[in-house]
Amino acid sequence: MVAAARPVPISRGRPVVYDEFMAAPEYLICMECETPTYVFEWAEGKVVEAMCPVCGNDDPASFLSEDDFEAMTAGKNDEDEEE
């Protein structure tokens, strides 16, 4: 039986846990300054360590994959266009 991918919770302060079979993304995006970072450690479907080269953020819970970042900001961008 193949494990189904679970929805990814996007919540600040709590680590985001991905499907354990998900390959590590090419890069993560820092939620503090929205800068991509390639300096991170990935294990068992989650970010174990990460370091933002711009703002110095090193809290693993403050980083998202590109897909999760786009999903989180998709509604935000629609609201900005309406104003």
C-alpha positions, 0 to 999 in steps of 0.5 A: 500500500502506498502512503498518500501525501498529507496536506502540508500545514503552514503554520509559523512557529511549528515545523512543517512536516512533509511526506516522509518519502518526499525528496529534499527540495532544491532550496527553501525560502526564509519566511523572515526575509523571503530569500531562497537558501541552499544551506539546509539539512533535510531528514525524514521529510522535514527541515532539520537545520537551515541558515538564511544568508541574508538575515541570519535566521536559523529557525527550521520552522521559519523555512518553506519549500517553494511550492508551500511558499507559493501556496501560502502567498497565492491568496495574498497576491490576489488581495494585493491586486484588488487594492 
